[in-house]
Amino acid sequence: MTTPSAAEVERRADRVHGSGLSARLYDPFLWWGEKSGLSKKRDRLLEAASGEVLEIGAGTGLNLAHYPAGLDRLVVSEPEHHKAELLLKKAGDLDLDAEFVRASAEALPFEDDSFDTVVSTLVFCTVGEPEVAIAEVKRVLRPDGSWLFIEHVRSDRPAIGRIQDRIARPWAKLADGCKCNRRTIEMIEAGKFEVELKSVADKALMPPIARPIVAGVARPRAS
């Protein structure tokens, strides 16, 4: 694969759904989940980040306070400019040494094998072309690198899963394209990654439509 052109990076970023209102409501919407354990999950997940790190879909910056000290490099990317404004403010408030890039997960403006760690938290539910984004993660991640993730996925409980399927389209219109019934783990595995799940939470952290919440590590499979 090749590095996308600057024009492609900009075009992809401009296609991402968002608004000033949804950006301002994002942190309050997640407040209870963060207090109920999601913040601790971020801590446990990101303590494994090392070397040169890329976070995709950084949103309003809820991960920023959880990164360990001593990283060689931290790059945070976010395509939606309303969220990006909040992300930059939060990074400034934390006095964090991080680079910012406006880019979608489907077009990352980096050379192959650029990062030791890629991070995504609650990102792949809204990615327009998840298979393309997964291929991009694999391209920029070094062969011995790790992809650290927290995502909400379609429930395996039959009743909840059927409800998620039925309301997926209207929910996506209300929630900036969020697909509540996406089978993200299966997609990551299909994208030539080995997945190690660290935790599966099916209560408290999020409303039933947006759970279970799964946390884990994906590592590139050898070609």
PyRosetta script that sets phi, psi and omega in degrees:
from pyrosetta import init, pose_from_sequence

init()
pose = pose_from_sequence("MTTPSAAEVERRADRVHGSGLSARLYDPFLWWGEKSGLSKKRDRLLEAASGEVLEIGAGTGLNLAHYPAGLDRLVVSEPEHHKAELLLKKAGDLDLDAEFVRASAEALPFEDDSFDTVVSTLVFCTVGEPEVAIAEVKRVLRPDGSWLFIEHVRSDRPAIGRIQDRIARPWAKLADGCKCNRRTIEMIEAGKFEVELKSVADKALMPPIARPIVAGVARPRAS")
pose.set_psi(1, 157.7)
pose.set_omega(1, -178.7)
pose.set_phi(2, -117.0)
pose.set_psi(2, 158.3)
pose.set_omega(2, 177.2)
pose.set_phi(3, -67.3)
pose.set_psi(3, 129.6)
pose.set_omega(3, 179.5)
pose.set_phi(4, -64.1)
pose.set_psi(4, 151.1)
pose.set_omega(4, 178.5)
pose.set_phi(5, -70.2)
pose.set_psi(5, 162.5)
pose.set_omega(5, 177.5)
pose.set_phi(6, -59.8)
pose.set_psi(6, -36.8)
pose.set_omega(6, 179.1)
pose.set_phi(7, -65.3)
pose.set_psi(7, -40.2)
pose.set_omega(7, 178.9)
pose.set_phi(8, -67.7)
pose.set_psi(8, -40.6)
pose.set_omega(8, 177.6)
pose.set_phi(9, -60.0)
pose.set_psi(9, -45.7)
pose.set_omega(9, -179.4)
pose.set_phi(10, -66.7)
pose.set_psi(10, -42.2)
pose.set_omega(10, -179.4)
pose.set_phi(11, -61.9)
pose.set_psi(11, -44.5)
pose.set_omega(11, 179.7)
pose.set_phi(12, -64.6)
pose.set_psi(12, -42.5)
pose.set_omega(12, -179.3)
pose.set_phi(13, -63.8)
pose.set_psi(13, -38.5)
pose.set_omega(13, -178.1)
pose.set_phi(14, -68.2)
pose.set_psi(14, -19.0)
pose.set_omega(14, -178.4)
pose.set_phi(15, -84.5)
pose.set_psi(15, -7.6)
pose.set_omega(15, -174.5)
pose.set_phi(16, -75.7)
pose.set_psi(16, 134.0)
pose.set_omega(16, 179.7)
pose.set_phi(17, -67.6)
pose.set_psi(17, 150.3)
pose.set_omega(17, 174.3)
pose.set_phi(18, 166.0)
pose.set_psi(18, 165.6)
pose.set_omega(18, 177.1)
pose.set_phi(19, -155.7)
pose.set_psi(19, 163.6)
pose.set_omega(19, 176.9)
pose.set_phi(20, -61.7)
pose.set_psi(20, -37.3)
pose.set_omega(20, -179.4)
pose.set_phi(21, -66.4)
pose.set_psi(21, -48.1)
pose.set_omega(21, -178.1)
pose.set_phi(22, -65.2)
pose.set_psi(22, -33.8)
pose.set_omega(22, 177.5)
pose.set_phi(23, -64.4)
pose.set_psi(23, -42.7)
pose.set_omega(23, -179.5)
pose.set_phi(24, -70.2)
pose.set_psi(24, -28.2)
pose.set_omega(24, -178.0)
pose.set_phi(25, -86.6)
pose.set_psi(25, -10.6)
pose.set_omega(25, -172.2)
pose.set_phi(26, -62.4)
pose.set_psi(26, -51.6)
pose.set_omega(26, -179.1)
pose.set_phi(27, -64.3)
pose.set_psi(27, -44.6)
pose.set_omega(27, 176.4)
pose.set_phi(28, -60.6)
pose.set_psi(28, -35.8)
pose.set_omega(28, 179.1)
pose.set_phi(29, -63.1)
pose.set_psi(29, -36.0)
pose.set_omega(29, -178.1)
pose.set_phi(30, -91.1)
pose.set_psi(30, 0.3)
pose.set_omega(30, -173.1)
pose.set_phi(31, -55.3)
pose.set_psi(31, -49.3)
pose.set_omega(31, -177.4)
pose.set_phi(32, -65.4)
pose.set_psi(32, -41.9)
pose.set_omega(32, 178.3)
pose.set_phi(33, -60.8)
pose.set_psi(33, -40.9)
pose.set_omega(33, 178.7)
pose.set_phi(34, -62.9)
pose.set_psi(34, -44.4)
pose.set_omega(34, 180.0)
pose.set_phi(35, -67.9)
pose.set_psi(35, -28.3)
pose.set_omega(35, -176.1)
pose.set_phi(36, -85.8)
pose.set_psi(36, -3.4)
pose.set_omega(36, 176.9)
pose.set_phi(37, 141.9)
pose.set_psi(37, -14.3)
pose.set_omega(37, -178.3)
pose.set_phi(38, -66.4)
pose.set_psi(38, -36.9)
pose.set_omega(38, 177.6)
pose.set_phi(39, -61.7)
pose.set_psi(39, -40.6)
pose.set_omega(39, 177.7)
pose.set_phi(40, -66.0)
pose.set_psi(40, -35.3)
pose.set_omega(40, 176.7)
pose.set_phi(41, -63.6)
pose.set_psi(41, -39.1)
pose.set_omega(41, 176.8)
pose.set_phi(42, -60.9)
pose.set_psi(42, -44.3)
pose.set_omega(42, 178.9)
pose.set_phi(43, -57.6)
pose.set_psi(43, -50.1)
pose.set_omega(43, -177.0)
pose.set_phi(44, -65.5)
pose.set_psi(44, -38.3)
pose.set_omega(44, -179.4)
pose.set_phi(45, -66.5)
pose.set_psi(45, -48.9)
pose.set_omega(45, -169.7)
pose.set_phi(46, -80.8)
pose.set_psi(46, -10.0)
pose.set_omega(46, 174.7)
pose.set_phi(47, -66.4)
pose.set_psi(47, -15.9)
pose.set_omega(47, 177.6)
pose.set_phi(48, -88.9)
pose.set_psi(48, -5.3)
pose.set_omega(48, 178.9)
pose.set_phi(49, -69.3)
pose.set_psi(49, 137.7)
pose.set_omega(49, -178.2)
pose.set_phi(50, -154.8)
pose.set_psi(50, 162.9)
pose.set_omega(50, 176.3)
pose.set_phi(51, 68.4)
pose.set_psi(51, -135.1)
pose.set_omega(51, 177.6)
pose.set_phi(52, -93.3)
pose.set_psi(52, 122.8)
pose.set_omega(52, -168.9)
pose.set_phi(53, -119.6)
pose.set_psi(53, 136.0)
pose.set_omega(53, 173.1)
pose.set_phi(54, -120.9)
pose.set_psi(54, 125.2)
pose.set_omega(54, 169.7)
pose.set_phi(55, -103.9)
pose.set_psi(55, 127.1)
pose.set_omega(55, 177.1)
pose.set_phi(56, -102.0)
pose.set_psi(56, 146.2)
pose.set_omega(56, -179.0)
pose.set_phi(57, 58.0)
pose.set_psi(57, 49.7)
pose.set_omega(57, -173.9)
pose.set_phi(58, -69.5)
pose.set_psi(58, -11.4)
pose.set_omega(58, 174.0)
pose.set_phi(59, 59.6)
pose.set_psi(59, -129.5)
pose.set_omega(59, -179.4)
pose.set_phi(60, -90.1)
pose.set_psi(60, 2.4)
pose.set_omega(60, 174.2)
pose.set_phi(61, 93.6)
pose.set_psi(61, 28.3)
pose.set_omega(61, -178.4)
pose.set_phi(62, -66.6)
pose.set_psi(62, -19.8)
pose.set_omega(62, 178.2)
pose.set_phi(63, -85.3)
pose.set_psi(63, -16.9)
pose.set_omega(63, -167.1)
pose.set_phi(64, -56.8)
pose.set_psi(64, -40.1)
pose.set_omega(64, -176.9)
pose.set_phi(65, -74.3)
pose.set_psi(65, -7.2)
pose.set_omega(65, -174.0)
pose.set_phi(66, -102.0)
pose.set_psi(66, -4.9)
pose.set_omega(66, -178.7)
pose.set_phi(67, -72.7)
pose.set_psi(67, 140.5)
pose.set_omega(67, 178.6)
pose.set_phi(68, -72.6)
pose.set_psi(68, 157.1)
pose.set_omega(68, 175.2)
pose.set_phi(69, -72.6)
pose.set_psi(69, 158.8)
pose.set_omega(69, 171.9)
pose.set_phi(70, 88.1)
pose.set_psi(70, 11.3)
pose.set_omega(70, 176.2)
pose.set_phi(71, -67.3)
pose.set_psi(71, 145.6)
pose.set_omega(71, 177.4)
pose.set_phi(72, -69.1)
pose.set_psi(72, -33.4)
pose.set_omega(72, -178.5)
pose.set_phi(73, -163.6)
pose.set_psi(73, 141.2)
pose.set_omega(73, 174.6)
pose.set_phi(74, -130.3)
pose.set_psi(74, 120.2)
pose.set_omega(74, 176.9)
pose.set_phi(75, -117.2)
pose.set_psi(75, 128.0)
pose.set_omega(75, 177.2)
pose.set_phi(76, -115.4)
pose.set_psi(76, 131.3)
pose.set_omega(76, -179.1)
pose.set_phi(77, -120.1)
pose.set_psi(77, 142.5)
pose.set_omega(77, 177.8)
pose.set_phi(78, -155.1)
pose.set_psi(78, 125.6)
pose.set_omega(78, -177.8)
pose.set_phi(79, -83.8)
pose.set_psi(79, -30.6)
pose.set_omega(79, -171.5)
pose.set_phi(80, -83.6)
pose.set_psi(80, 119.1)
pose.set_omega(80, -165.9)
pose.set_phi(81, -71.0)
pose.set_psi(81, -25.4)
pose.set_omega(81, 176.7)
pose.set_phi(82, -66.6)
pose.set_psi(82, -45.3)
pose.set_omega(82, 176.5)
pose.set_phi(83, -67.2)
pose.set_psi(83, -36.3)
pose.set_omega(83, 179.8)
pose.set_phi(84, -60.3)
pose.set_psi(84, -37.4)
pose.set_omega(84, 178.1)
pose.set_phi(85, -61.7)
pose.set_psi(85, -42.9)
pose.set_omega(85, 178.4)
pose.set_phi(86, -68.9)
pose.set_psi(86, -36.3)
pose.set_omega(86, 177.6)
pose.set_phi(87, -61.1)
pose.set_psi(87, -47.3)
pose.set_omega(87, -179.1)
pose.set_phi(88, -65.1)
pose.set_psi(88, -39.2)
pose.set_omega(88, 177.9)
pose.set_phi(89, -63.1)
pose.set_psi(89, -43.4)
pose.set_omega(89, -179.3)
pose.set_phi(90, -64.7)
pose.set_psi(90, -40.4)
pose.set_omega(90, 177.8)
pose.set_phi(91, -62.8)
pose.set_psi(91, -39.0)
pose.set_omega(91, 177.5)
pose.set_phi(92, -66.6)
pose.set_psi(92, -40.7)
pose.set_omega(92, 178.9)
pose.set_phi(93, -63.0)
pose.set_psi(93, -33.7)
pose.set_omega(93, -179.5)
pose.set_phi(94, -86.2)
pose.set_psi(94, -5.8)
pose.set_omega(94, -176.5)
pose.set_phi(95, 53.0)
pose.set_psi(95, 46.4)
pose.set_omega(95, -174.5)
pose.set_phi(96, -90.4)
pose.set_psi(96, 134.5)
pose.set_omega(96, 177.8)
pose.set_phi(97, -84.0)
pose.set_psi(97, 87.2)
pose.set_omega(97, -177.1)
pose.set_phi(98, -138.6)
pose.set_psi(98, 149.8)
pose.set_omega(98, 174.5)
pose.set_phi(99, -95.8)
pose.set_psi(99, 144.4)
pose.set_omega(99, 178.1)
pose.set_phi(100, -114.8)
pose.set_psi(100, 137.1)
pose.set_omega(100, 176.8)
pose.set_phi(101, -133.7)
pose.set_psi(101, 132.5)
pose.set_omega(101, 174.5)
pose.set_phi(102, -89.4)
pose.set_psi(102, 106.2)
pose.set_omega(102, -176.7)
pose.set_phi(103, -159.6)
pose.set_psi(103, 146.7)
pose.set_omega(103, 173.9)
pose.set_phi(104, -85.9)
pose.set_psi(104, 165.1)
pose.set_omega(104, 179.7)
pose.set_phi(105, -67.4)
pose.set_psi(105, -21.3)
pose.set_omega(105, -178.2)
pose.set_phi(106, -82.1)
pose.set_psi(106, -11.9)
pose.set_omega(106, -178.8)
pose.set_phi(107, -146.4)
pose.set_psi(107, 92.9)
pose.set_omega(107, -176.5)
pose.set_phi(108, -99.9)
pose.set_psi(108, 123.4)
pose.set_omega(108, -172.5)
pose.set_phi(109, -82.6)
pose.set_psi(109, 56.2)
pose.set_omega(109, -177.5)
pose.set_phi(110, -134.8)
pose.set_psi(110, 153.8)
pose.set_omega(110, 176.9)
pose.set_phi(111, -69.6)
pose.set_psi(111, 162.6)
pose.set_omega(111, 174.9)
pose.set_phi(112, -57.8)
pose.set_psi(112, 146.4)
pose.set_omega(112, 172.9)
pose.set_phi(113, 56.3)
pose.set_psi(113, 44.7)
pose.set_omega(113, -176.3)
pose.set_phi(114, -90.7)
pose.set_psi(114, -21.7)
pose.set_omega(114, -168.9)
pose.set_phi(115, -129.8)
pose.set_psi(115, 147.0)
pose.set_omega(115, 174.5)
pose.set_phi(116, -84.0)
pose.set_psi(116, -29.4)
pose.set_omega(116, -176.9)
pose.set_phi(117, -137.7)
pose.set_psi(117, 134.7)
pose.set_omega(117, 168.7)
pose.set_phi(118, -117.1)
pose.set_psi(118, 140.2)
pose.set_omega(118, -178.0)
pose.set_phi(119, -123.4)
pose.set_psi(119, 135.3)
pose.set_omega(119, 169.3)
pose.set_phi(120, -141.8)
pose.set_psi(120, 130.8)
pose.set_omega(120, 175.8)
pose.set_phi(121, -132.4)
pose.set_psi(121, 119.6)
pose.set_omega(121, -179.9)
pose.set_phi(122, 53.8)
pose.set_psi(122, 48.9)
pose.set_omega(122, -176.3)
pose.set_phi(123, -112.9)
pose.set_psi(123, -47.0)
pose.set_omega(123, -167.0)
pose.set_phi(124, -74.1)
pose.set_psi(124, -8.7)
pose.set_omega(124, 172.5)
pose.set_phi(125, -68.0)
pose.set_psi(125, -26.7)
pose.set_omega(125, -175.6)
pose.set_phi(126, -107.2)
pose.set_psi(126, -7.0)
pose.set_omega(126, -179.5)
pose.set_phi(127, -65.6)
pose.set_psi(127, 130.1)
pose.set_omega(127, -176.0)
pose.set_phi(128, -66.1)
pose.set_psi(128, -41.0)
pose.set_omega(128, -179.8)
pose.set_phi(129, -126.7)
pose.set_psi(129, 82.6)
pose.set_omega(129, -172.7)
pose.set_phi(130, -61.7)
pose.set_psi(130, -35.2)
pose.set_omega(130, 179.6)
pose.set_phi(131, -64.1)
pose.set_psi(131, -38.6)
pose.set_omega(131, 177.4)
pose.set_phi(132, -64.9)
pose.set_psi(132, -43.5)
pose.set_omega(132, -179.4)
pose.set_phi(133, -63.9)
pose.set_psi(133, -40.8)
pose.set_omega(133, 179.0)
pose.set_phi(134, -63.6)
pose.set_psi(134, -39.7)
pose.set_omega(134, 177.0)
pose.set_phi(135, -64.3)
pose.set_psi(135, -36.2)
pose.set_omega(135, 177.3)
pose.set_phi(136, -66.9)
pose.set_psi(136, -41.5)
pose.set_omega(136, 176.3)
pose.set_phi(137, -59.0)
pose.set_psi(137, -45.2)
pose.set_omega(137, -179.5)
pose.set_phi(138, -63.8)
pose.set_psi(138, -35.4)
pose.set_omega(138, -178.7)
pose.set_phi(139, -67.2)
pose.set_psi(139, -44.0)
pose.set_omega(139, -174.6)
pose.set_phi(140, -86.1)
pose.set_psi(140, -13.8)
pose.set_omega(140, -179.6)
pose.set_phi(141, -87.1)
pose.set_psi(141, 136.0)
pose.set_omega(141, 178.4)
pose.set_phi(142, -66.9)
pose.set_psi(142, 152.9)
pose.set_omega(142, -175.4)
pose.set_phi(143, -56.2)
pose.set_psi(143, -29.6)
pose.set_omega(143, 178.5)
pose.set_phi(144, -101.4)
pose.set_psi(144, 16.7)
pose.set_omega(144, -177.5)
pose.set_phi(145, -84.9)
pose.set_psi(145, 178.4)
pose.set_omega(145, -177.8)
pose.set_phi(146, -131.2)
pose.set_psi(146, 138.4)
pose.set_omega(146, 172.7)
pose.set_phi(147, -105.9)
pose.set_psi(147, 112.9)
pose.set_omega(147, -180.0)
pose.set_phi(148, -95.8)
pose.set_psi(148, 128.7)
pose.set_omega(148, -174.9)
pose.set_phi(149, -141.0)
pose.set_psi(149, 150.8)
pose.set_omega(149, 163.8)
pose.set_phi(150, -131.1)
pose.set_psi(150, 122.9)
pose.set_omega(150, -178.0)
pose.set_phi(151, -142.3)
pose.set_psi(151, 152.1)
pose.set_omega(151, 170.0)
pose.set_phi(152, -99.1)
pose.set_psi(152, 141.1)
pose.set_omega(152, -170.7)
pose.set_phi(153, -133.4)
pose.set_psi(153, 170.3)
pose.set_omega(153, 177.8)
pose.set_phi(154, -61.6)
pose.set_psi(154, 137.2)
pose.set_omega(154, -179.4)
pose.set_phi(155, -72.1)
pose.set_psi(155, 143.1)
pose.set_omega(155, 172.8)
pose.set_phi(156, -83.0)
pose.set_psi(156, -9.1)
pose.set_omega(156, 176.3)
pose.set_phi(157, -75.0)
pose.set_psi(157, 120.5)
pose.set_omega(157, -170.7)
pose.set_phi(158, -53.0)
pose.set_psi(158, -45.7)
pose.set_omega(158, -176.2)
pose.set_phi(159, -65.5)
pose.set_psi(159, -45.6)
pose.set_omega(159, -179.5)
pose.set_phi(160, -66.8)
pose.set_psi(160, -42.8)
pose.set_omega(160, 179.3)
pose.set_phi(161, -59.0)
pose.set_psi(161, -41.6)
pose.set_omega(161, 179.4)
pose.set_phi(162, -65.5)
pose.set_psi(162, -39.3)
pose.set_omega(162, 177.5)
pose.set_phi(163, -63.5)
pose.set_psi(163, -43.9)
pose.set_omega(163, 177.8)
pose.set_phi(164, -59.4)
pose.set_psi(164, -40.0)
pose.set_omega(164, 178.8)
pose.set_phi(165, -64.2)
pose.set_psi(165, -41.7)
pose.set_omega(165, -175.9)
pose.set_phi(166, -68.9)
pose.set_psi(166, -36.8)
pose.set_omega(166, -174.6)
pose.set_phi(167, -100.8)
pose.set_psi(167, 6.8)
pose.set_omega(167, -174.8)
pose.set_phi(168, -57.9)
pose.set_psi(168, -43.6)
pose.set_omega(168, -175.7)
pose.set_phi(169, -68.8)
pose.set_psi(169, -50.5)
pose.set_omega(169, 178.0)
pose.set_phi(170, -64.8)
pose.set_psi(170, -34.9)
pose.set_omega(170, 178.5)
pose.set_phi(171, -63.2)
pose.set_psi(171, -40.5)
pose.set_omega(171, 179.7)
pose.set_phi(172, -61.6)
pose.set_psi(172, -35.5)
pose.set_omega(172, 179.2)
pose.set_phi(173, -68.6)
pose.set_psi(173, -32.3)
pose.set_omega(173, -179.4)
pose.set_phi(174, -82.4)
pose.set_psi(174, -26.4)
pose.set_omega(174, -167.9)
pose.set_phi(175, -119.8)
pose.set_psi(175, 44.7)
pose.set_omega(175, 174.0)
pose.set_phi(176, 54.0)
pose.set_psi(176, 38.6)
pose.set_omega(176, 175.3)
pose.set_phi(177, 87.1)
pose.set_psi(177, 7.1)
pose.set_omega(177, -179.0)
pose.set_phi(178, -62.6)
pose.set_psi(178, 126.5)
pose.set_omega(178, 177.5)
pose.set_phi(179, -100.3)
pose.set_psi(179, 102.6)
pose.set_omega(179, -173.7)
pose.set_phi(180, -72.5)
pose.set_psi(180, -13.9)
pose.set_omega(180, -177.2)
pose.set_phi(181, -112.2)
pose.set_psi(181, 24.0)
pose.set_omega(181, -177.6)
pose.set_phi(182, -77.5)
pose.set_psi(182, 135.9)
pose.set_omega(182, 178.7)
pose.set_phi(183, -95.4)
pose.set_psi(183, 72.4)
pose.set_omega(183, -170.0)
pose.set_phi(184, -65.3)
pose.set_psi(184, -39.9)
pose.set_omega(184, -177.4)
pose.set_phi(185, -63.1)
pose.set_psi(185, -43.2)
pose.set_omega(185, 178.1)
pose.set_phi(186, -62.2)
pose.set_psi(186, -36.7)
pose.set_omega(186, 178.1)
pose.set_phi(187, -66.4)
pose.set_psi(187, -41.3)
pose.set_omega(187, 179.0)
pose.set_phi(188, -63.1)
pose.set_psi(188, -43.9)
pose.set_omega(188, 178.8)
pose.set_phi(189, -63.4)
pose.set_psi(189, -39.0)
pose.set_omega(189, 178.5)
pose.set_phi(190, -67.0)
pose.set_psi(190, -22.0)
pose.set_omega(190, 178.6)
pose.set_phi(191, -86.0)
pose.set_psi(191, 20.3)
pose.set_omega(191, 174.7)
pose.set_phi(192, 71.3)
pose.set_psi(192, 44.7)
pose.set_omega(192, 172.4)
pose.set_phi(193, -121.9)
pose.set_psi(193, 146.9)
pose.set_omega(193, 167.5)
pose.set_phi(194, -93.0)
pose.set_psi(194, 127.0)
pose.set_omega(194, -175.1)
pose.set_phi(195, -109.1)
pose.set_psi(195, 129.9)
pose.set_omega(195, 173.5)
pose.set_phi(196, -116.6)
pose.set_psi(196, 109.3)
pose.set_omega(196, 178.9)
pose.set_phi(197, -78.5)
pose.set_psi(197, 130.3)
pose.set_omega(197, 178.3)
pose.set_phi(198, -94.6)
pose.set_psi(198, -33.4)
pose.set_omega(198, 179.9)
pose.set_phi(199, -159.4)
pose.set_psi(199, 152.3)
pose.set_omega(199, 174.0)
pose.set_phi(200, -133.5)
pose.set_psi(200, 117.2)
pose.set_omega(200, -177.5)
pose.set_phi(201, -115.6)
pose.set_psi(201, 123.1)
pose.set_omega(201, -176.9)
pose.set_phi(202, -120.5)
pose.set_psi(202, 31.9)
pose.set_omega(202, 176.8)
pose.set_phi(203, -157.1)
pose.set_psi(203, 157.0)
pose.set_omega(203, 168.1)
pose.set_phi(204, 68.7)
pose.set_psi(204, -50.9)
pose.set_omega(204, -168.2)
pose.set_phi(205, -63.4)
pose.set_psi(205, -35.3)
pose.set_omega(205, -177.5)
pose.set_phi(206, -143.8)
pose.set_psi(206, 162.6)
pose.set_omega(206, 174.1)
pose.set_phi(207, -63.7)
pose.set_psi(207, 159.0)
pose.set_omega(207, -175.0)
pose.set_phi(208, -54.2)
pose.set_psi(208, -31.0)
pose.set_omega(208, -178.7)
pose.set_phi(209, -64.2)
pose.set_psi(209, -24.4)
pose.set_omega(209, -174.6)
pose.set_phi(210, -118.8)
pose.set_psi(210, 44.1)
pose.set_omega(210, 175.0)
pose.set_phi(211, -154.2)
pose.set_psi(211, 159.8)
pose.set_omega(211, 17.1)
pose.set_phi(212, -76.2)
pose.set_psi(212, 159.9)
pose.set_omega(212, 172.6)
pose.set_phi(213, -99.6)
pose.set_psi(213, 122.8)
pose.set_omega(213, -179.4)
pose.set_phi(214, -114.3)
pose.set_psi(214, 139.5)
pose.set_omega(214, 177.0)
pose.set_phi(215, -124.3)
pose.set_psi(215, 141.8)
pose.set_omega(215, -179.6)
pose.set_phi(216, -175.5)
pose.set_psi(216, -170.2)
pose.set_omega(216, -179.0)
pose.set_phi(217, -128.8)
pose.set_psi(217, 132.6)
pose.set_omega(217, 174.8)
pose.set_phi(218, -115.3)
pose.set_psi(218, 134.3)
pose.set_omega(218, 179.6)
pose.set_phi(219, -124.5)
pose.set_psi(219, 138.5)
pose.set_omega(219, -178.6)
pose.set_phi(220, -59.1)
pose.set_psi(220, 135.5)
pose.set_omega(220, 171.7)
pose.set_phi(221, -78.8)
pose.set_psi(221, 144.2)
pose.set_omega(221, 177.3)
pose.set_phi(222, -63.3)
pose.set_psi(222, 141.5)
pose.set_omega(222, -179.8)
pose.set_phi(223, -67.6)
pose.dump_pdb("model.pdb")
